[in-house]
Amino acid sequence: MLKTRKKWISVLLTLAMLVGLMVPLAAPAVADDYEYAKFSAGFTYVDAEDNQNLGKISIANGDDLSSVSGSVYIQVTLPDGVEYKDAPTIGDANSTAYATGGSIVGATDNSITVEANNIIATDVEVLFNGDSAVDIDSDVTGNITAEVKVWESDGTQTLWEQTYNATVGKIASGDVTVSAKSAKKVTVGSNKQGAKITIAENEPGALSADPGDDEIFITIQKSGVKWDKTNLILIANQPVASGLTIDPIVATSFTNSDKTLKLTVATASGAFSGKIEITPRFIVNPGASEGDISVKVSGDDVDDTELVVATVGEGDVAVEVEKADKDSVKLGRKATFDDVKITLNPDTNFAVDDYFSITLPEGLKWKDVDSSDTTPVDDNSGNLEFVDLVDSDRTAWFIFGGNESSDVELTNLDILADYDAELGDLEVTFGGAVEGSYKIGAVKVSFTVEAEKVNVPLLGSDIAAGKIVITETGAGALIATDDNDDKDDWVPGYFDIKLPMGVTFARTPEVDVTDGDLDLGTVSVVDDNKLRIQIEGKSNLKSTFEITDIYYNIDNRATEGDITLKIGEEYNLISDNALAKVANATIVSERKRDASFAIDSTTYVVNGTEYTMDVAPYVTAAGRTYMPVRYLAYALGVSEENVYWDAAAQTVTLLKGTTAIQLTIGSNVLKVNGISLPMDVAPEIKDGRTMLPARFVAEALGASVGYDEATQTVTINLD
């Protein structure tokens, strides 16, 4: 009986297994995050009108699609108000104009459905240009976004489906900005130069290249002044167009008795906004009255704009600058501007004792003359004499020792650029017998710096910091260095990186050239807080070097916030200021600070560590305790870089977090975040040091202050 039962159980199990094999398998479950298809799209700027070309949409095999058992379909639907110029037709012989990599199986005025040939091997592209261009209703604005749906079907059911929104066009707003540089003084004559005029698109396509809409008119408004078309036509690359193209200026570009110049846009801008720059050249007739020369800029795509570009004067000096784009000076370096030529053309002549000055912008100065130099600027006039450098060597003065009727040419300008010189165009300003500001070159940097920034604790040793990357701005931008402290030989010192107070190097970092062929020499740490890198030879290829394996020791003098490194103090030939700053670590942990200062002692203690000051605290006859501002600030957690002294205003400012404190020598007013609070004493200067009333400053920063009469010690506690 038992054997018979086991036999039936075996038969039943076998039958169950056979039935299971006969049941069709269900479609596998699809994970939501599977990427069966990959999408990409490009867009163009278009107008809201007929026959516009849009970007294309590409659909490719995704990482999760290793095989296709059914057919893959792509449907792209344009938004309301956007339709095909000529709707695609199923089976049309010209169907490749609408899509590639598949065949059209469905179409409407604003939709196309494509069956992919083999999406694993060949991408499908849906096109909207040429024969497949679109018509756009006038009320359509902003982005033109198409809906894309991709799915696979086995003929009876959809196996998977993905959707995507693709921006294929943007409606151009047509905004154009018209501006001009500062007006220039001109006199009677031909080839008189006005201020540069810039016609700039606010977005691509704002200036149309369509016939009838492609013309820009610049019309002179002043009587007695017209375009100097002869000289303007002869000037190479004038006007200058970028992002779009314009037709060259020819004789027929001038109309209205040469009062109007017509510029024609030949090719509209594409992916980037375009602009047109033109420096006017005028003929100023003797009958022209003194005063402003203005021009009106107009056109179908340009709102009427009137600009003052020159001023007619009498007896002035016309200034012409040639090759203003050739010369440059880098921060921390000296350069001789030997390509630029400045021509001073007097209306009559320069008389005896006439003088003029040339002033450089802030951060720049002329190379001081010594026994081997006679002038920081060369000239071709036997009557022009260099007088002196003034205004911290920013201004060079010249005087004429005799009458000079010829043009005066200036070149070989020796210019120094400190760390704070503004980058970009370098304009000099003339004063005296010559007036106006003119571009003569550019101010650039030798290197850029980047850093990885990590969080570090307030106290500790051998703490890892982020990598620093130094990249030249061009081949040979960083030059060979030496250890000579005399910067007058115009060879920079070591390329150096200095740490802030309270932070020192735990070991010597690793320095490696990772790109290019810059020749680096010895690497060393000096005084525990400065990394010195020797540059032995300049590069032939733009180079990058990385500083890694950076480890810090951080003591009680360090404050919360970024650990900001100063780069290039020794490399700077002009001063001892850093050429760049970067942070590669941030102190994030809060810590209680306890400090004590003994009266008449130059030693103070912060969190148990003893430090030295260069001046001692004292008590006034009125019983008030005064402390040196810088050391009081450090004890309260104010970083070195957040202590500011304005010598002219006799004002000291302390910044910590969101709190700003300001005190003025001799004033009984303490300002905290702009709010004035009275004090019964005032800050003062003693032995050349700024001394502050300790209690008022400490309490303004949230600290409590105590005083031990027996030991004459001030204690400051900051929780």
C-alpha angles and dihedrals in degrees: 000000000000092000091051091052092051090050092055091047090055091050092051093049091050091050091049091053092050092049089051091054091051094055112092114247116248120238110275118258112261119224113230093231097053112125105211094161134028121215134203134165142179129208139207133203110251141173124245095254143087129301100024125162118226131191123271131253121223125199118192137177111279127225093256097053108085096154140008121221095179138023124297118220131191122199121188120188124190120218124259113288094030120094138162113270086226113014113233116253124218109251093009111157089226093055093120087072087070103037140002130204093037147037128261111250099164137022144170133170091280105017139065130189118200129189108215118235095213114336091187092062104023131039119229116230124194111203135203106185139086108004089004095053119135139231115229124203116237093242094059113110139171122010124004104218123185124204112232123196123182124185143160122226132187091201096267105047143013110257096192140345136200131184133201137179111222124193105216100165145015125207109239113232093209095228114158126180120211120196142155138208121246113304117263127221115244136180135207113299143063132299092032110167123225131192118291114266119213124198106189132181116227088209135006117284096023089122107058126216093201115123110264093019098060103078128101119189125205110191126188111229101193123092115238093027127098139162116283091225095173094059094036092055091049095054110099118237093007116173102027118217126189128184090012137039132240133195115261117263111257135169092273090057087079122075140156093059089311092303093113128057118197120207118193123205107223100179125018122229120269126193095353133050114258134217140190123215124190130174107209123231115199141190106221110199122212089248093060111114122230116267143068125343107212130182131202117222114202143155143135091280096035128072112229107270128180119206134182107227104163144010124221112227137166126247092002129144119249113219123205124183121200126195093008090160097056105072131060141166125214125222111272093017144095123236135181112221096215100152098055118084122195115199119199110199112187118209089229111350145300110265129214111285093016107141139188136185133214114209125194124212122263113291093031130088141171120262106260114244122240136178091295095049130067099181140359088229129049122219139181096226121102089202100053115096129189111232112180149310117255139168093053089315092301093115127056117198125208133182134191115238091192142011114293119194098165128082114276116222121201124195143141093061111186107213133176123203121204126200094272099052111127113251120235131037115019112217124184122206122219124210135182116024090002122052139184140058122269137181113242102167142313143286115228142170127245096216146006125221133210131176141189108235121213133179117253134180124258093245132029148090134252092018117169117238132190128282119264121214122198117192127186117232089225144344111304093009091131112056132203116283136206138191095249111129091204105094093183089087086067094233112123124233124238119322096250139191117197127197125219125253114293094026125093136170113264090199140351110284124229116256120194135169104233100177134022128008106283109154111229124187133184122358119202143159117235124197088353092275106065129069114205122199121189116218105204100179137005121250130256089203127044103268142202128199128189130211111210140161089052113172126177139201109214121197138182095281092066118097134210118274134047122352096226117200122207113220127200106010091139094035090057108095095190102054142342093265122119116256093211142007131209137169121223098171140031124210103222108167120096117226135181115250124211118182136175131194124191117214113252091008126114091206122091134174129221119186091339096310119114121225136177130237129197092227133036130232117249142188120237125224087259090060097253121140116227125195134185107268098228098052093042088053093050091050089053093052098259110144123234092249092054095061110091128185120192105197093188094052093033088229132142121201126194122194125194121163107309094341122099120186123189129185130176126210109257094010124116091206121102115195118207113185088337096309114122117228124183123241126190090224135039134224115261142186119243126178089350094304128113110239123195133197099257101211097053094048095044095048091047087060093049099261128132119230129210134178128207107205093193095056095025090230128150115212124199122193123190118181 
